[in-house]
Amino acid sequence: MNLADLRRVTVKKHLRIRFALSNGMECLVTEQGIARVPALHAVPTFNLEEELAVAEQFVVEPTVSADKPRNYTRAEMSALISAGAAGEGRHEEHEE
């Protein structure tokens, strides 16, 4: 799982995903696929890909439904991403 995977799933499934960074800050990947660290006010001293690689807990928040945010483990997040990637290969048939 990498940042591009998270960005892709947030856009396709209309989600916001948050995970904690080792320095106590939090990363938010928006439904537009933008990764932000809201508390960051200077040049970062960390690599977001490396922080994601060690993240174990994620908060997933749907943006188009009234569902409440849900906590995901790393394994559950990987499964969500895999399910989103599985649907990428399918294309709808159109009548001409």
Summary of the structure (lengths in Angstrom):
residues: 96
radius of gyration: 14.7
end to end distance: 38.5
largest distance: 55.2
contacts: 230
relative contact order: 0.21
helix: 35%
strand: 23%
